[in-house]
Amino acid sequence: MVQTPKWEIFEETFYVLRTFENPFAEVEIQAVFEGSGAHYTVDGFYDGDDVWRVRFSPMHEGMWRYTTHSNIAELDNLTGSFECVKAVSRGPLCLSPQFPNWFFRGDGEAQLILNDGWFPHTANGHELLFEDLEFQQPSEKDFDDYFDILAGYGVNMVVGMSELYARQKSITDQSFVWPWRVVDAEKNLIDRERFNLEFYRRWEHSLAHAASLDMFYAFELLYDDSLIRPREWNNHPYNVKNGGWLASDPGTEVCWRNLFDIHNEDSKKYLGRCLRYTLARLACFRSVVWEIGAENANLAVLPARMLPNALMPVERVAEWYIYWSRFVARHDPYGRLRTMGDTTFHPLMVRAHGNDFVLTQDPRNYPRGIPEKYYRAMRDYGTHYWQYARPMVIGEMTSSNNGNYERERRMYWIGMTSGYAMGRSDRHFAPVRDGKLTETEKFGLSGDPVIYEYMRSMRRYVESSVAFWRMRPANELVQSDLLTCTLAAENEEYLIYFLFGGSAKLTIPYSKWELFDPRTGRVENSGTAPAGEFRFTVPKAEDPALADWVLHIKALPPEPGK
């Protein structure tokens, strides 16, 4: 009897020894899996060389049986069984109705997310060192190396951004882009009727590797943002000149209105077919979450600046994303988490059913040259998004320029104490070269960027000491002379981040406290405090880069005799 651990992958392979003109379109196969009083229907898929596969990730221990259904006799009414045994992992990323602003795992325990941000992110084409627009597309080994390095520092989330490789005029690695079969790599030409087996096999490897490292990858499903920039649209697989199905908007060099036509039958056909194939192959990986769009906030802003009279009602943009999010939900039997993409402040997308967690960029409406201004903006970001009762993840921050790791450290702690997961700076260069992070070479570092050590120490401390999932942004509870961020479960636990040192006071029960140094990852001082008004001053430092501290306060049982 085949045994498969809970949340891992059971796979059955079938062979059909006859020829089809296009097996991707001509042959349909599904399998119904039944076990533990539940049943799930999954799509099967063609994998080349007369092979069809069905994959399933069991959610319950015990015996499971399946029956196939197909439009061809060779694949119809086939049966089999396997036993789901004890889990070897904590399971996929989930949500909790009790604590909706934080991530949880399939085992029911909270999961602190340490997010690196959008990867891989192409250059802008400035033709500067490390920012060559045509730099080599990342290989499968690059992804393995990148994930290995990040996992060593406790990073457990990366967000996909491969759509921006439409900036490049040719495909240098067919296994990287696109999901459709590549007909002519030099011209970015695809066959919209057939899928790219190299692409999917590579992603199966990468998602399996991520799962082995207990990491999560937000897989990009709709290559949307690229359609509003002329160069990217010129190289885009949706473009009819590249084998796609969408024509440029009349009188323009972009595809804007045609993309968001919810009644476009060609889009429903080709995107729908691609999504079903993608879900059939990849939804079974517990490491995956679905990124429906990417920088889609740009889609409601940029065209107004780039194209005369091209402003698109946000309602139409939201309708399009909601349609495809619901489509994904119907065909994903596991309910993997979905995010619309960069929603910024558009309530229609943030609040939409199916936008399970908020993915966005940092706000851009503050003076970049005044650190306290954007630190305060990022603190307020958490307060704003908390009202939507779902986790928030930053895809990229632009206020902390590349190489300024003291600023980045502050941004990560601001995110932590403001109730969301921060993302790294906007890096427009190849992330990995020859097994090493490109930043090391770009900024003349002696080793990996120190930000990763800062991130690791943050996660270690929080996970070992703080019941963060019970807490919320609560800056109103603390009075301070300098900028602080506060995460709290009132009368139970407080996590206060001092960005520039200073003093603070708040009212607490009888508690223990400790002062954590975010630079060294060590607790530097500790003690107890009586119930009532608690005043605290963190150590001063002449160098502002050494002035941030974390104060953790946790209630104790009542004092004896009181």
Residue pairs with C-beta under 8 A, 6 or more apart in sequence:
1 81
1 82
1 83
2 10
2 81
2 82
2 83
3 82
3 83
3 84
3 85
4 10
4 58
4 82
4 83
4 84
4 85
5 84
5 85
5 86
5 87
5 88
5 89
6 58
6 59
6 60
6 61
6 84
6 85
6 86
6 87
6 91
7 57
7 58
7 59
7 87
7 89
7 91
7 92
7 106
7 286
8 57
8 58
8 87
8 88
8 89
8 286
9 55
9 56
9 57
9 284
9 285
10 55
10 56
10 57
10 58
10 64
10 82
10 84
11 53
11 54
11 55
11 56
12 31
12 53
12 54
12 66
12 80
13 51
13 52
13 53
14 29
14 44
14 51
14 52
14 53
14 54
14 68
14 74
14 75
14 78
15 50
15 51
15 52
16 27
16 50
16 52
16 72
16 74
16 75
17 50
18 74
20 26
20 27
22 193
22 194
23 46
24 46
24 193
24 194
24 195
24 273
24 277
25 193
25 273
27 46
27 52
27 70
27 71
27 72
27 75
28 70
28 71
29 43
29 44
29 45
29 52
29 54
29 68
29 69
29 70
29 75
30 41
30 42
30 43
30 44
30 68
30 69
30 70
31 41
31 42
31 44
31 54
31 56
31 66
31 67
31 68
31 69
32 39
32 40
32 41
32 66
32 67
32 69
33 39
33 40
33 41
33 42
33 56
33 58
33 64
33 65
33 66
34 64
34 65
34 66
35 58
35 60
35 62
35 63
35 64
35 65
35 84
36 60
36 61
36 62
36 64
38 59
38 60
40 56
40 333
41 333
42 54
42 55
42 56
42 280
42 283
42 284
42 333
43 276
43 277
43 279
43 280
43 331
44 52
44 53
44 54
44 68
44 70
44 75
44 280
45 52
45 53
45 277
45 280
45 281
46 52
47 53
47 197
48 197
52 75
54 66
54 68
55 280
55 281
55 284
56 64
56 66
56 284
56 333
57 283
57 284
57 285
57 286
57 334
58 64
58 82
58 84
59 106
59 334
60 84
61 84
61 85
61 86
62 83
62 84
63 81
63 82
63 83
63 84
64 81
64 82
64 83
64 84
65 79
65 80
65 81
66 79
66 80
66 81
67 77
67 78
67 79
68 75
68 76
68 77
68 78
68 79
69 76
69 77
70 76
87 106
87 107
89 211
89 214
89 286
90 105
90 106
90 107
90 109
90 111
90 214
91 105
91 106
91 107
91 286
92 105
92 106
92 286
92 287
92 334
92 336
92 337
93 103
93 104
93 105
93 111
93 216
93 289
93 336
93 337
94 103
94 104
94 105
94 106
94 337
95 103
95 104
95 337
95 356
95 357
95 390
95 391
96 102
96 104
96 108
96 110
96 469
99 110
99 469
99 470
100 389
100 390
100 391
101 386
101 389
101 390
101 391
101 392
101 419
101 472
102 110
102 111
102 391
102 468
102 469
103 110
103 111
103 112
103 113
103 357
103 391
104 110
104 111
104 469
105 111
106 286
110 468
110 469
111 156
112 459
112 462
112 463
112 468
113 156
113 157
113 216
113 391
113 393
113 421
114 154
114 155
114 156
114 157
114 421
114 455
114 456
114 458
114 459
115 155
115 156
115 157
115 158
115 159
115 393
115 394
115 421
115 422
115 423
116 150
116 155
116 157
116 158
116 159
116 423
116 424
117 158
117 159
117 394
117 395
117 396
117 397
117 423
117 424
117 425
118 159
118 160
118 161
118 294
118 395
118 396
118 423
119 146
119 158
119 159
119 160
119 161
119 431
120 137
120 138
120 142
120 161
120 162
120 165
120 430
120 431
121 161
121 164
121 396
121 426
121 427
121 428
121 431
122 133
122 135
122 164
122 165
122 167
122 168
122 428
123 130
123 131
123 132
123 133
123 135
123 167
123 428
123 429
124 131
124 133
124 428
125 131
125 132
125 133
125 167
125 231
126 133
127 133
129 442
130 429
130 430
130 438
130 441
130 442
131 428
131 429
133 167
133 168
134 168
134 169
134 170
135 429
135 430
136 172
136 173
136 430
137 165
137 168
137 171
137 172
137 173
137 176
137 177
138 146
138 173
138 176
138 430
138 431
138 432
139 173
139 175
139 176
140 175
140 202
140 205
140 206
141 435
142 430
142 431
142 432
143 206
143 209
144 206
144 209
145 432
145 435
145 436
146 158
146 431
146 432
146 437
147 158
147 206
147 209
147 210
147 213
147 215
148 213
149 432
149 437
149 448
149 452
150 158
150 215
150 452
151 213
151 214
151 215
153 448
153 452
153 453
153 455
153 456
154 455
154 456
154 459
154 460
155 215
155 452
155 455
156 214
156 215
156 216
157 215
157 216
157 217
157 218
157 393
157 421
158 210
158 215
158 216
158 217
158 218
159 217
159 218
159 291
159 359
159 393
159 395
159 423
160 217
160 218
160 219
160 220
160 291
160 294
161 220
161 294
161 395
162 176
162 177
162 220
162 223
163 220
163 223
163 224
163 225
163 226
163 294
164 225
164 226
164 232
165 176
165 177
166 177
166 188
166 223
166 226
166 232
166 233
166 235
166 236
166 237
167 226
167 229
167 231
167 232
167 235
168 235
169 188
169 234
169 235
170 185
170 186
170 187
170 188
171 177
171 178
171 182
171 185
171 186
171 188
172 185
174 182
174 185
174 196
174 198
174 199
175 196
175 198
175 199
175 201
175 202
176 199
176 202
177 199
177 237
178 190
178 196
178 199
178 223
178 237
179 195
179 196
179 199
179 200
179 274
179 277
179 278
180 190
180 191
180 192
180 194
180 195
180 196
180 237
180 243
180 274
181 190
181 191
181 194
181 195
181 196
181 197
182 189
182 190
182 191
182 196
183 189
183 190
183 191
183 243
187 242
188 235
188 236
188 237
188 242
189 242
189 243
190 196
190 237
190 242
190 243
190 244
191 243
192 237
192 243
192 244
192 245
192 270
195 274
195 277
200 277
200 278
200 281
200 282
203 219
203 281
203 282
204 281
204 282
204 285
206 217
207 217
207 219
207 282
207 285
207 287
207 288
208 285
208 287
210 216
210 217
210 285
210 287
211 285
211 286
211 287
215 287
216 287
216 288
216 289
217 287
217 288
217 289
218 289
218 290
218 291
218 339
218 359
219 278
219 282
219 288
219 289
219 290
219 291
220 291
220 294
221 275
221 278
221 290
221 291
221 292
221 293
221 324
221 328
222 271
222 292
222 293
222 294
222 324
223 236
223 237
223 238
223 294
224 259
224 293
224 294
224 296
224 299
224 341
225 293
225 294
225 295
225 296
225 298
225 299
226 232
226 233
226 236
227 233
227 236
227 238
227 246
227 254
227 255
227 256
227 259
228 254
228 255
228 256
228 298
228 299
228 302
228 303
228 306
229 254
229 306
230 253
230 254
233 239
233 248
233 253
233 254
233 255
234 241
234 253
235 242
236 242
236 244
236 255
237 243
237 244
238 244
238 245
238 246
238 255
238 259
239 246
239 248
239 255
240 246
240 247
244 270
245 266
245 267
245 269
245 270
246 255
246 258
246 259
246 264
246 266
246 267
247 255
247 258
248 254
248 255
248 258
249 255
249 256
249 257
249 258
249 310
252 307
252 310
254 303
254 306
254 307
256 303
256 307
256 310
256 312
257 310
257 312
258 264
259 267
259 320
260 299
260 312
260 316
260 317
260 319
260 320
261 267
262 316
262 319
262 320
262 323
271 324
272 327
275 324
275 327
275 328
275 331
276 331
279 328
279 331
279 332
282 288
283 332
283 333
283 334
283 336
284 334
288 336
289 336
289 337
289 338
289 339
289 357
290 328
290 332
290 336
290 337
290 338
290 339
291 339
291 341
291 359
292 321
292 324
292 325
292 328
292 338
292 339
292 340
292 341
292 354
293 299
293 321
293 340
293 341
293 342
294 341
294 342
294 395
295 341
295 342
295 361
295 395
296 317
296 321
296 340
296 341
296 342
296 343
296 349
297 341
297 342
297 343
297 344
297 346
297 360
297 361
298 342
299 312
299 317
300 312
300 314
300 317
300 346
303 310
303 311
303 312
304 310
304 311
314 346
314 348
314 349
315 348
317 346
317 349
318 346
318 348
318 349
318 352
321 340
321 341
321 349
321 352
322 349
322 352
322 353
322 354
325 338
325 340
325 352
325 354
325 355
326 354
328 338
328 354
329 335
329 338
329 354
337 356
337 357
338 354
338 355
338 356
339 355
339 356
339 357
339 358
339 359
339 393
340 349
340 350
340 352
340 354
340 355
340 359
341 359
342 359
342 360
342 361
342 395
343 349
343 350
343 355
343 358
343 359
343 360
344 360
344 361
344 363
345 384
349 355
350 358
350 385
350 388
351 388
355 390
356 390
356 391
357 390
357 391
357 392
357 393
358 385
358 388
358 390
358 391
358 392
358 393
358 420
359 392
359 393
359 395
360 385
360 392
360 393
360 394
360 395
361 394
361 395
361 396
361 397
361 398
362 374
362 377
362 378
362 381
362 394
362 396
362 397
362 398
362 399
363 374
363 377
363 378
363 381
364 398
365 377
366 373
366 374
366 377
366 399
367 373
367 374
368 374
368 399
371 407
372 483
372 499
372 500
374 399
375 410
375 411
375 414
375 483
375 499
376 483
377 399
378 397
378 399
378 411
378 414
378 415
378 418
379 414
379 418
379 473
379 475
379 483
379 485
381 392
381 418
381 420
382 392
382 414
382 415
382 418
382 419
382 420
382 473
382 485
383 418
383 473
383 475
385 392
385 419
385 420
386 419
386 472
386 473
391 420
391 421
392 419
392 420
392 421
393 420
393 421
393 423
394 415
394 420
394 421
394 422
394 423
395 423
396 423
396 424
396 425
396 426
397 408
397 411
397 422
397 423
397 424
397 425
397 426
398 425
398 426
399 407
399 411
400 407
400 408
400 410
400 411
400 425
401 407
401 425
402 425
402 426
402 427
402 439
402 442
402 443
403 439
403 442
403 443
403 449
404 425
405 449
405 450
405 451
405 454
406 545
408 424
408 425
408 451
408 454
409 451
409 454
409 518
409 519
409 548
410 499
410 548
411 422
412 422
412 451
412 454
412 455
412 458
413 458
413 485
413 497
413 518
413 548
413 550
414 422
414 485
414 497
414 499
415 421
415 422
416 422
416 458
416 462
416 468
416 487
416 495
416 497
417 473
417 485
417 486
417 487
417 495
417 496
417 497
417 550
418 473
418 485
418 487
419 471
419 472
419 473
419 487
424 451
427 439
429 438
429 442
430 438
431 437
431 438
431 439
432 438
433 441
437 448
437 449
439 445
439 448
439 449
440 446
440 447
440 448
440 449
443 449
453 521
454 518
454 519
456 521
457 518
457 520
457 521
458 518
460 521
461 516
461 521
461 550
462 468
462 495
465 552
465 554
466 493
466 495
466 552
467 489
467 492
467 493
468 487
468 495
470 489
470 492
470 493
471 487
471 488
471 489
471 493
471 495
472 487
472 488
472 489
473 485
473 486
473 487
474 486
474 487
474 488
474 490
474 494
475 484
475 485
475 486
477 486
477 488
477 490
477 494
477 506
477 507
478 484
478 486
478 494
478 496
478 504
478 505
478 506
479 504
479 505
479 506
480 498
480 502
480 503
480 504
480 505
481 502
481 503
481 504
482 498
482 499
482 500
482 501
482 502
482 503
483 498
483 499
483 500
483 502
484 496
484 497
484 498
484 499
484 502
484 504
485 496
485 497
485 499
486 494
486 495
486 496
486 497
486 506
487 494
487 495
488 494
488 495
491 508
491 509
491 555
492 554
492 555
493 552
493 553
493 554
493 555
494 506
494 508
494 551
494 552
494 553
494 554
495 550
495 551
495 552
495 553
496 504
496 506
496 550
496 551
496 552
496 553
497 548
497 549
497 550
497 551
498 504
498 538
498 547
498 548
498 549
498 550
498 551
499 547
499 548
500 544
500 547
500 548
501 538
501 539
501 540
501 541
501 547
501 548
501 549
502 537
502 538
503 535
503 536
503 537
503 538
504 535
504 536
504 537
504 551
505 533
505 534
505 535
505 536
506 533
506 534
507 532
507 533
507 534
508 529
508 531
508 532
508 534
508 553
508 555
509 531
509 555
509 556
509 558
510 528
510 529
510 530
510 531
510 555
510 556
510 557
510 558
510 559
510 562
511 528
511 529
511 531
511 534
511 553
511 554
511 555
511 556
512 526
512 527
512 528
512 529
512 553
512 554
512 556
513 526
513 527
513 528
513 529
513 534
513 536
513 551
513 552
513 553
513 554
514 523
514 525
514 526
514 527
514 551
514 552
515 523
515 524
515 525
515 526
515 538
515 549
515 550
515 551
515 552
516 522
516 523
516 524
516 549
516 550
516 551
516 552
517 523
517 524
517 549
517 550
518 548
518 549
518 550
519 546
519 548
524 539
528 556
529 553
530 559
531 559
531 562
534 553
536 551
538 547
538 549
538 551
539 549
540 547
541 547
